[in-house]
Amino acid sequence: MANETAVVRTLPLLIAGLFAGQTQWLDGIAKSLGYESVHHYAVIIDAGSSGSRVLAYRFRVPFTVFGQANLDLVDEYFEQSKPGLSSFADEPEKGADTIVQLIKKAEFLIPAEKRKSTPLIVRATAGLRLLPKDKAQQLLVHVSKAIAPLGYDVGPNSVEIMDGSDEGIFIWYTLNLLHNLMDGETMAALDLGGGSTQITYQLNDRDVKQYPAGDRYLVPAGNNNITLYTHSYLNLGLLAARYGIFRMEAGDNNTNEFTSVCVDPIVQREPWTYANKQYIISGAARPAGMKREAVVARCHAAVARYVARTLDWEPSQPPRGNVAAMSYFYDVAADAGIIDVMVGGTVPVGAFRAAALRACAASNVEQPWACTDLVYVLALLHDAYKIRDHQPVSLFKKVNGHEVSWALGLAYTTVMNRIAAEAAAAAAA
């Protein structure tokens, strides 16, 4: 999406919402009189840096008398595999096969007679952005060839590297559509992947000019157009940041052995695999009797230095509206016991600080990176995104049983745009 008008052109039909439109009672009456819903399907592959995921969706078109048709999300299938596609940079055929196997697992949701009209879209994210261009392109070529015979609707743009701004905007749409907030005050969306992180939220007219023009997008929401700020930070995903912090502590040397102040000294020569390479990590020595506040402060100094040098733009104020955080934000919080792993929850940013104090003071060989990850998440939320300790963050993995993923926003948009194109063609005939 190259400019502010791009989103208006490509996402004109998201305004209706996943569960909006005609009232349920009207749709119920129509069904009792024999109206049969039309179903549409979409299959999306999220080829992330830490793993690949298939999300298959079944939508229905509810009965409408007036206004624009919309979609109800009826069913969803989610499955994932590891490692990510980028780990197969030197074996693109194997990488492509991991994508094919995921797609085959979702076949049961798509009726055979609907497969030819079902869009199959593969979007690679930060993992491929970080690869040399020739290796990334080879992976895309092999994936394109591998999925072509599967019988889905695959076009020339079906397999691509996703722009970071698209990731941010589509997950913002998914979050707010699932909460039915498109006509009101929307939520800010923070997404933390393995290789990159995205921040997306609505701007008011007063603040628009404080943000870079390249990060502002005019998008439809409800009955109006609004301006979103979205920015994607490469190398600030959880795994990329963990590696970057360790490497920075080693003087940015090309070594496979790191010693970190963020790792407990009891951890020695612990193997860790990142980007298909194995590294050996050890905890740095600590003075006897070092208080946990000092341990966290020492780790935070290293983390903050890495974040500061990696940020390519830093906002001056916290996100506007209520804040929601997904993906590794959720996983780190769940692993630390900040939230219930099954239901998520809303916690103040200070909860990550308290958890970091506990993790960095514990000799936990079962979770050797807990201190590093918690201090990093805290630095990202507090230092980079300017969210204060007392401010709440809602952590989601699912909303109403549906995965909170940019894939849903992309699937919904694709299907709605196809319905609109077919209606326009029929009207012109």
C-alpha positions as CSV (number, residue, x, y, z in Angstrom):
1,M,0.0,0.0,0.0
2,A,2.0,2.9,-1.3
3,N,0.0,5.9,-0.3
4,E,-3.1,7.2,1.6
5,T,-5.5,6.4,-1.2
6,A,-4.4,2.8,-1.7
7,V,-6.4,1.5,1.2
8,V,-9.6,3.2,0.1
9,R,-9.2,1.5,-3.3
10,T,-8.3,-2.0,-2.0
11,L,-10.5,-2.2,1.2
12,P,-13.7,-0.4,0.2
13,L,-16.0,-3.2,1.5
14,L,-14.8,-3.7,5.0
15,I,-17.1,-1.0,6.4
16,A,-20.0,-3.4,6.8
17,G,-18.4,-5.6,9.5
18,L,-18.3,-9.3,10.0
19,F,-21.6,-9.5,11.9
20,A,-23.3,-6.2,10.8
21,G,-26.0,-5.5,8.2
22,Q,-29.6,-6.5,8.4
23,T,-31.0,-7.5,11.8
24,Q,-30.8,-11.1,12.8
25,W,-34.6,-11.5,13.2
26,L,-35.1,-10.5,9.5
27,D,-32.5,-13.0,8.5
28,G,-34.3,-15.6,10.7
29,I,-37.6,-15.0,9.0
30,A,-36.1,-15.3,5.6
31,K,-34.6,-18.7,6.5
32,S,-37.9,-19.9,7.9
33,L,-39.5,-19.0,4.5
34,G,-36.9,-21.1,2.7
35,Y,-34.1,-18.6,1.9
36,E,-30.9,-20.6,1.5
37,S,-27.7,-18.7,2.4
38,V,-24.9,-18.5,-0.2
39,H,-21.6,-19.5,1.2
40,H,-18.1,-18.2,0.2
41,Y,-14.7,-19.6,1.2
42,A,-11.1,-18.4,1.4
43,V,-7.9,-20.1,2.4
44,I,-5.0,-17.9,3.7
45,I,-1.4,-19.0,4.4
46,D,0.5,-16.9,6.9
47,A,4.1,-17.8,6.2
48,G,5.6,-16.2,9.3
49,S,9.2,-16.2,10.5
50,S,8.6,-18.6,13.4
51,G,6.1,-20.9,11.6
52,S,3.5,-21.2,8.9
53,R,-0.2,-21.2,9.5
54,V,-3.3,-22.0,7.4
55,L,-6.5,-20.3,8.1
56,A,-9.5,-21.4,6.2
57,Y,-12.8,-19.5,6.4
58,R,-16.4,-20.2,5.5
59,F,-18.7,-17.1,5.2
60,R,-22.4,-16.8,4.5
61,V,-24.3,-14.0,2.9
62,P,-27.3,-13.2,5.1
63,F,-30.6,-12.2,3.7
64,T,-30.8,-8.5,2.9
65,V,-33.6,-6.2,1.7
66,F,-31.7,-2.9,1.4
67,G,-28.2,-1.7,1.6
68,Q,-24.9,-3.4,0.9
69,A,-24.6,-7.1,1.3
70,N,-22.2,-8.3,4.0
71,L,-20.8,-11.5,5.3
72,D,-21.2,-13.5,8.5
73,L,-18.2,-15.6,9.5
74,V,-19.6,-19.1,10.0
75,D,-16.6,-21.4,10.4
76,E,-12.9,-21.3,10.6
77,Y,-10.0,-23.8,10.6
78,F,-6.5,-23.1,12.0
79,E,-3.4,-25.2,11.9
80,Q,0.3,-24.4,12.1
81,S,3.7,-26.0,11.4
82,K,7.2,-25.1,12.4
83,P,9.8,-24.0,11.4
84,G,8.8,-21.0,9.3
85,L,9.2,-20.9,5.5
86,S,12.3,-18.8,5.7
87,S,14.1,-21.6,7.5
88,F,14.0,-23.5,4.1
89,A,16.0,-20.8,2.3
90,D,18.5,-23.4,1.0
91,E,15.8,-26.1,0.5
92,P,12.9,-24.3,-1.2
93,E,11.2,-27.5,-2.4
94,K,10.9,-28.7,1.2
95,G,9.7,-25.3,2.3
96,A,7.0,-25.4,-0.4
97,D,5.9,-28.8,0.7
98,T,5.2,-27.6,4.2
99,I,2.8,-25.1,2.7
100,V,1.1,-27.7,0.6
101,Q,0.7,-30.0,3.6
102,L,-1.0,-27.2,5.6
103,I,-3.4,-26.5,2.7
104,K,-4.3,-30.2,2.5
105,K,-5.3,-30.2,6.2
106,A,-7.8,-27.5,5.5
107,E,-9.4,-29.2,2.5
108,F,-12.3,-30.7,4.6
109,L,-13.8,-27.2,5.1
110,I,-14.0,-26.4,1.4
111,P,-16.5,-28.4,-0.7
112,A,-14.9,-29.9,-3.7
113,E,-17.3,-28.1,-6.1
114,K,-16.4,-24.8,-4.5
115,R,-12.6,-25.2,-4.6
116,K,-12.1,-23.6,-8.1
117,S,-13.8,-20.4,-6.9
118,T,-12.1,-20.3,-3.5
119,P,-9.2,-17.9,-3.3
120,L,-5.9,-19.4,-2.0
121,I,-3.5,-16.6,-0.9
122,V,0.0,-17.1,0.5
123,R,1.6,-14.1,2.3
124,A,5.1,-14.3,3.7
125,T,6.0,-11.9,6.4
126,A,9.2,-10.7,8.2
127,G,11.1,-14.0,7.8
128,L,11.3,-13.6,4.0
129,R,11.8,-9.9,4.2
130,L,15.0,-10.6,6.2
131,L,16.3,-13.1,3.6
132,P,18.5,-12.1,0.6
133,K,16.2,-11.2,-2.2
134,D,17.2,-14.1,-4.5
135,K,16.6,-16.7,-1.8
136,A,13.2,-15.2,-0.9
137,Q,12.2,-15.2,-4.5
138,Q,13.2,-18.8,-5.0
139,L,10.9,-19.8,-2.1
140,L,8.0,-17.8,-3.6
141,V,8.5,-19.4,-7.0
142,H,8.6,-22.9,-5.5
143,V,5.5,-22.3,-3.4
144,S,3.6,-20.9,-6.4
145,K,4.4,-24.0,-8.5
146,A,3.5,-26.4,-5.6
147,I,0.1,-24.9,-4.9
148,A,-1.0,-24.5,-8.5
149,P,-2.2,-28.1,-9.0
150,L,-4.3,-28.1,-5.8
151,G,-7.5,-26.9,-7.6
152,Y,-8.0,-23.5,-5.8
153,D,-8.3,-20.1,-7.4
154,V,-4.7,-19.1,-7.6
155,G,-3.8,-15.9,-9.5
156,P,-0.5,-14.2,-10.4
157,N,-0.5,-12.3,-7.1
158,S,-1.5,-15.1,-4.9
159,V,2.0,-15.7,-3.5
160,E,3.8,-12.7,-2.3
161,I,5.8,-11.1,0.5
162,M,3.4,-9.0,2.6
163,D,4.2,-5.4,3.2
164,G,4.5,-4.6,6.9
165,S,1.8,-1.9,6.7
166,D,-0.7,-4.5,5.3
167,E,0.0,-6.7,8.3
168,G,-0.8,-3.9,10.7
169,I,-3.9,-2.7,8.9
170,F,-5.4,-6.1,8.3
171,I,-5.0,-7.2,12.0
172,W,-6.4,-3.8,13.1
173,Y,-9.5,-4.5,10.9
174,T,-9.8,-8.1,12.2
175,L,-9.6,-6.9,15.8
176,N,-12.2,-4.1,15.4
177,L,-14.5,-6.1,13.2
178,L,-14.7,-9.0,15.7
179,H,-15.5,-6.5,18.4
180,N,-18.0,-4.6,16.2
181,L,-16.2,-1.3,16.8
182,M,-16.0,0.0,13.3
183,D,-18.7,2.6,13.8
184,G,-17.3,3.9,17.1
185,E,-14.1,4.3,19.1
186,T,-11.7,1.7,17.7
187,M,-9.0,-0.2,19.5
188,A,-5.3,0.1,18.8
189,A,-3.7,-3.1,17.6
190,L,-0.2,-4.2,18.6
191,D,1.1,-7.3,16.9
192,L,4.4,-9.0,17.8
193,G,5.7,-11.6,15.4
194,G,9.0,-13.4,15.4
195,G,10.8,-11.1,12.9
196,S,8.8,-7.8,13.1
197,T,6.2,-6.0,15.2
198,Q,3.4,-3.7,14.0
199,I,1.5,-0.9,15.7
200,T,-1.7,0.4,14.3
201,Y,-4.3,2.9,15.6
202,Q,-6.8,5.6,14.6
203,L,-5.6,9.2,14.6
204,N,-7.7,12.2,15.3
205,D,-7.5,15.3,13.0
206,R,-5.4,17.2,15.5
207,D,-2.6,14.7,15.7
208,V,-2.4,13.6,12.0
209,K,0.5,15.8,11.1
210,Q,2.6,14.6,13.9
211,Y,3.0,11.2,12.1
212,P,5.0,10.5,9.0
213,A,3.0,10.7,5.8
214,G,4.2,7.3,4.7
215,D,2.6,5.8,7.9
216,R,-0.8,7.4,7.5
217,Y,-3.6,5.6,5.6
218,L,-7.1,6.7,4.9
219,V,-9.4,3.7,5.4
220,P,-13.1,3.1,5.4
221,A,-14.7,2.5,8.8
222,G,-18.5,2.4,9.4
223,N,-20.0,5.2,7.3
224,N,-16.9,7.3,7.3
225,N,-13.2,7.3,6.3
226,I,-10.7,7.5,9.1
227,T,-6.9,8.0,9.2
228,L,-4.9,5.1,10.6
229,Y,-1.3,5.3,11.7
230,T,0.6,2.0,11.1
231,H,4.2,1.2,11.3
232,S,6.1,-2.1,11.0
233,Y,9.4,-2.5,12.7
234,L,11.7,-5.1,11.1
235,N,14.1,-6.9,13.5
236,L,11.9,-6.0,16.5
237,G,9.9,-9.2,16.4
238,L,10.5,-11.3,19.6
239,L,12.9,-13.8,18.1
240,A,14.8,-11.3,16.0
241,A,15.1,-9.0,19.0
242,R,16.3,-11.8,21.2
243,Y,19.0,-12.6,18.6
244,G,19.8,-8.9,18.1
245,I,20.3,-8.3,21.8
246,F,22.6,-11.3,22.3
247,R,24.6,-10.4,19.2
248,M,24.9,-6.7,20.3
249,E,26.2,-7.9,23.7
250,A,28.9,-9.8,21.7
251,G,30.0,-6.6,20.0
252,D,28.1,-7.5,16.8
253,N,30.6,-10.2,16.0
254,N,29.6,-13.1,13.7
255,T,29.9,-15.7,16.4
256,N,27.6,-18.5,17.4
257,E,28.4,-18.2,21.1
258,F,26.8,-15.5,23.2
259,T,26.9,-14.4,26.8
260,S,24.0,-12.3,28.0
261,V,23.3,-10.2,31.1
262,C,19.6,-11.1,30.5
263,V,20.2,-14.8,31.1
264,D,20.7,-16.4,34.5
265,P,24.3,-17.5,35.2
266,I,23.0,-21.0,35.9
267,V,22.3,-21.3,32.2
268,Q,25.5,-22.3,30.5
269,R,26.0,-23.3,26.9
270,E,22.3,-23.6,26.2
271,P,21.6,-24.4,22.5
272,W,19.1,-22.1,20.8
273,T,18.1,-22.2,17.1
274,Y,17.2,-19.0,15.2
275,A,16.8,-18.6,11.5
276,N,17.9,-22.3,11.0
277,K,21.2,-21.7,12.7
278,Q,22.2,-23.0,16.2
279,Y,23.7,-20.7,18.8
280,I,25.1,-21.4,22.2
281,I,23.9,-19.1,25.0
282,S,25.3,-18.6,28.5
283,G,24.3,-16.3,31.3
284,A,26.8,-13.6,32.3
285,A,28.2,-13.7,35.8
286,R,26.6,-11.6,38.5
287,P,28.0,-10.0,41.6
288,A,27.2,-12.0,44.8
289,G,23.9,-10.8,46.3
290,M,22.9,-8.7,43.3
291,K,19.3,-7.5,43.9
292,R,16.7,-8.4,41.4
293,E,16.0,-4.7,40.6
294,A,19.7,-4.4,39.6
295,V,19.4,-7.6,37.5
296,V,16.5,-6.2,35.6
297,A,18.1,-2.7,35.3
298,R,21.2,-4.3,33.8
299,C,19.2,-6.3,31.3
300,H,17.0,-3.4,30.5
301,A,20.0,-1.2,29.7
302,A,21.1,-3.8,27.0
303,V,17.6,-4.2,25.7
304,A,16.9,-0.5,25.5
305,R,20.1,0.1,23.6
306,Y,19.1,-2.5,21.0
307,V,15.6,-1.1,20.7
308,A,16.8,2.5,20.4
309,R,19.2,1.6,17.6
310,T,16.7,-0.5,15.7
311,L,13.7,1.8,15.8
312,D,13.4,3.7,12.6
313,W,10.7,6.0,13.9
314,E,9.5,6.6,17.5
315,P,6.1,8.0,18.3
316,S,6.0,10.8,20.9
317,Q,2.7,9.6,22.6
318,P,1.0,6.4,23.4
319,P,-1.6,4.8,21.1
320,R,-5.0,6.4,21.0
321,G,-7.9,4.5,22.5
322,N,-8.0,1.1,24.2
323,V,-4.9,-1.0,23.4
324,A,-5.0,-4.7,22.3
325,A,-1.9,-6.8,21.9
326,M,-1.6,-10.1,20.1
327,S,0.7,-13.0,19.0
328,Y,3.9,-13.1,21.0
329,F,2.7,-10.4,23.4
330,Y,0.0,-12.9,24.4
331,D,2.4,-15.9,24.5
332,V,5.0,-14.1,26.7
333,A,2.3,-13.0,29.1
334,A,0.8,-16.5,29.3
335,D,4.2,-18.1,29.9
336,A,4.8,-15.7,32.7
337,G,1.4,-16.3,34.3
338,I,0.3,-12.8,33.7
339,I,-2.9,-14.0,32.0
340,D,-4.8,-17.3,31.7
341,V,-3.4,-19.0,28.6
342,M,-6.9,-20.1,27.6
343,V,-8.8,-16.8,27.9
344,G,-6.3,-14.0,27.9
345,G,-7.2,-10.8,29.8
346,T,-6.6,-7.1,30.4
347,V,-3.6,-6.1,32.5
348,P,-1.6,-3.0,33.2
349,V,1.8,-2.7,31.5
350,G,3.3,-2.7,35.0
351,A,2.3,-6.4,35.2
352,F,5.1,-7.1,32.7
353,R,7.6,-5.2,34.9
354,A,6.5,-7.2,38.0
355,A,6.8,-10.5,36.0
356,A,10.3,-9.4,34.7
357,L,11.4,-8.9,38.3
358,R,10.3,-12.4,39.2
359,A,11.8,-14.0,36.1
360,C,15.1,-12.3,36.2
361,A,15.6,-13.3,39.8
362,A,14.7,-16.9,39.3
363,S,17.2,-19.6,38.3
364,N,14.7,-21.2,35.8
365,V,16.5,-23.5,33.4
366,E,13.1,-24.6,31.9
367,Q,12.5,-21.0,30.7
368,P,16.0,-19.7,30.0
369,W,14.8,-16.7,27.9
370,A,12.0,-15.6,30.2
371,C,13.9,-12.6,31.6
372,T,15.1,-11.5,28.1
373,D,11.6,-11.7,26.6
374,L,9.8,-10.0,29.5
375,V,12.2,-7.1,29.6
376,Y,12.0,-6.8,25.9
377,V,8.2,-6.7,25.8
378,L,8.3,-4.1,28.6
379,A,10.8,-2.0,26.7
380,L,8.7,-2.2,23.6
381,L,5.5,-1.2,25.3
382,H,6.9,1.3,27.7
383,D,9.9,2.8,26.1
384,A,9.1,2.6,22.4
385,Y,5.3,2.8,22.4
386,K,5.1,5.2,25.4
387,I,2.4,3.2,27.3
388,R,2.8,3.9,31.0
389,D,2.8,1.2,33.7
390,H,-0.7,2.0,34.9
391,Q,-2.3,1.8,31.4
392,P,-4.1,-1.4,30.5
393,V,-3.4,-3.6,27.6
394,S,-5.9,-6.3,26.5
395,L,-4.3,-9.5,25.4
396,F,-6.1,-11.6,22.8
397,K,-5.6,-14.8,20.9
398,K,-9.2,-15.3,20.0
399,V,-12.4,-13.2,20.0
400,N,-15.7,-15.0,19.9
401,G,-13.8,-18.2,19.1
402,H,-12.0,-16.7,16.1
403,E,-8.3,-16.3,15.8
404,V,-7.2,-12.7,15.9
405,S,-5.0,-12.7,12.7
406,W,-4.5,-10.4,9.8
407,A,-5.6,-13.4,7.7
408,L,-9.2,-12.9,8.6
409,G,-9.2,-9.2,7.4
410,L,-7.5,-10.3,4.2
411,A,-10.0,-13.1,3.6
412,Y,-13.0,-11.0,4.3
413,T,-11.8,-8.2,2.0
414,T,-11.0,-10.6,-0.8
415,V,-14.4,-12.3,-0.7
416,M,-16.3,-9.0,-0.4
417,N,-14.5,-7.4,-3.3
418,R,-15.3,-10.5,-5.4
419,I,-19.0,-10.2,-4.5
420,A,-18.9,-6.5,-5.4
421,A,-17.2,-7.2,-8.7
422,E,-19.7,-9.9,-9.7
423,A,-22.6,-7.6,-8.8
424,A,-21.1,-4.7,-10.9
425,A,-20.6,-7.1,-13.8
426,A,-24.2,-8.3,-13.6
427,A,-25.5,-4.8,-13.4
428,A,-23.5,-3.8,-16.5
429,A,-24.7,-6.8,-18.5
